[in-house]
Amino acid sequence: MSEVTPDLLMRAYGMGVFPMSENRDDPDIFWVDPIRRGIFPLDSFHISRSLAKRIRRGGYTASLNADFEGVLIRCADREETWINDQIHDLYMALHKRGDAHSLEIWDHDNLVGGVYGVTLGGAFFGESMFSTKTDASKMALAYLIEHLRRCGFTLFDTQFLTDHLASLGAIEVPRADYQKMLTWALRHEADITAHSLPSPSEVLTASA
């Protein structure tokens, strides 16, 4: 296939297509356009009692774009991953030009959870997340979804629907419906840096 550049990657997102690799050692990239798409409705994230208790307990901090590469590396640090060296470099390039972002969860100075993705118009395309501490990735999603809502986003694309994401409120929609949502989102301008991250109480209130 032709060389994948940051510009090509952004055009692909605008068409509803995203890249993957078979594994970290495969140098090739292929494009994916699922028949059924996972999305997070921004007004229906489910915070369980245990997660709410963990958020209220505190002892952690959340940040935006404080360690994008750290999140990217940890998302790839698993037995099976689709993040090869080329994908790593492409998303680092997107981050440097302001098109890719991360939300981190910290336990003091330790990065224990996070999620990263791409923004285009009013759409956030979630790429991957990780957790090294119980509920850290769930906390990252809780903060991110409320933050996206406050910043004017209308679509959170999760690519695929897993049991884990479904338990948090994600749903699956047909490709045609997704394309309509994407078209609508791309007509809007949203800025993920427009507001500071919500407080723990604001995250909990939003999901009540």
Residue pairs with C-beta under 8 A, 6 or more apart in sequence:
1 28
1 29
1 30
2 8
4 19
4 29
4 86
4 90
6 90
6 93
6 94
6 97
6 99
9 19
9 90
9 94
9 118
10 94
10 99
10 118
10 120
12 18
12 19
12 31
13 118
13 120
13 123
13 125
14 120
14 182
14 186
16 33
16 37
16 175
16 178
16 179
16 182
17 31
17 32
17 33
18 31
18 32
18 125
18 127
18 159
19 29
19 30
19 31
19 32
19 87
19 90
20 29
20 30
20 32
20 82
20 87
21 27
21 28
21 29
21 30
21 82
21 83
21 84
21 86
21 87
22 28
22 30
22 82
23 80
23 81
23 82
23 84
24 76
24 81
24 83
24 84
24 85
25 84
26 84
27 84
27 85
27 86
29 84
29 86
29 87
32 159
33 175
34 159
34 160
34 175
35 174
35 175
36 161
36 172
36 173
36 174
36 175
37 157
37 159
37 160
37 172
37 173
37 174
37 175
37 178
38 157
38 158
38 159
38 160
38 161
38 162
38 165
38 170
38 171
38 172
39 155
39 156
39 157
39 158
39 170
39 171
39 172
39 173
39 178
39 181
40 126
40 141
40 145
40 156
40 158
40 165
40 168
40 169
40 170
40 171
41 156
41 169
41 171
42 145
42 148
42 149
42 153
42 154
42 156
43 149
44 169
45 141
45 142
45 145
45 146
45 168
45 169
45 206
45 207
46 167
46 168
46 169
46 207
47 55
47 142
47 203
47 204
47 207
50 135
51 135
51 138
51 139
51 142
52 204
52 207
54 134
54 135
54 139
55 139
55 142
55 200
55 203
55 204
56 200
56 204
58 200
59 107
60 105
60 106
60 107
60 112
60 136
60 139
61 105
61 106
62 103
62 104
62 105
62 106
62 139
62 140
62 143
62 197
63 103
63 104
63 106
63 197
64 101
64 102
64 103
64 104
64 147
64 192
64 193
64 197
65 95
65 101
65 102
65 193
66 102
66 104
66 106
67 102
67 104
67 111
67 114
68 92
68 95
68 100
68 101
68 102
68 116
69 92
69 95
70 104
70 111
70 114
71 102
71 104
71 111
71 114
71 115
71 116
71 130
72 83
72 88
72 91
72 92
72 102
72 116
73 88
74 111
74 114
74 130
74 132
75 81
75 83
75 114
75 116
75 127
75 128
75 129
75 130
76 83
76 88
76 128
77 130
78 130
83 128
91 100
91 116
91 118
91 127
94 100
94 118
95 101
95 102
99 118
99 119
99 120
100 116
100 117
100 118
100 119
100 127
101 116
101 117
101 118
101 119
101 192
102 114
102 115
102 116
103 114
103 115
103 116
103 140
103 143
103 144
103 147
103 197
104 111
104 113
104 114
104 140
105 111
105 112
105 113
105 114
105 133
105 136
105 137
105 139
105 140
105 143
106 112
107 133
107 136
112 131
112 132
112 133
112 136
113 129
113 130
113 131
113 132
113 133
113 135
113 136
113 137
113 139
113 140
114 129
114 130
114 136
114 137
114 140
115 126
115 128
115 129
115 137
115 140
115 141
115 144
116 126
116 127
116 128
116 129
117 124
117 125
117 126
117 127
118 124
118 125
118 127
119 125
119 153
119 190
119 192
120 186
121 185
121 186
121 187
121 188
121 189
121 190
122 152
122 153
122 154
122 155
122 184
122 185
122 186
122 187
122 188
122 189
122 190
123 153
123 154
123 155
123 156
123 157
123 182
123 185
123 186
124 144
124 148
124 153
124 155
124 156
124 157
124 192
125 157
125 159
126 156
126 157
126 158
126 159
127 159
129 137
129 140
129 141
130 137
131 137
131 138
131 140
138 168
141 168
142 203
142 207
143 197
143 198
143 203
145 156
146 198
146 202
146 203
146 206
146 207
147 192
147 195
147 197
147 198
148 156
148 190
148 192
149 206
150 195
150 198
151 190
151 191
151 192
151 193
151 194
151 195
152 188
152 189
152 190
152 191
152 194
153 185
153 190
153 192
154 181
154 184
154 185
154 188
154 190
155 181
155 182
155 184
155 185
157 178
157 182
158 165
158 170
161 170
161 171
161 172
162 170
173 181
198 206
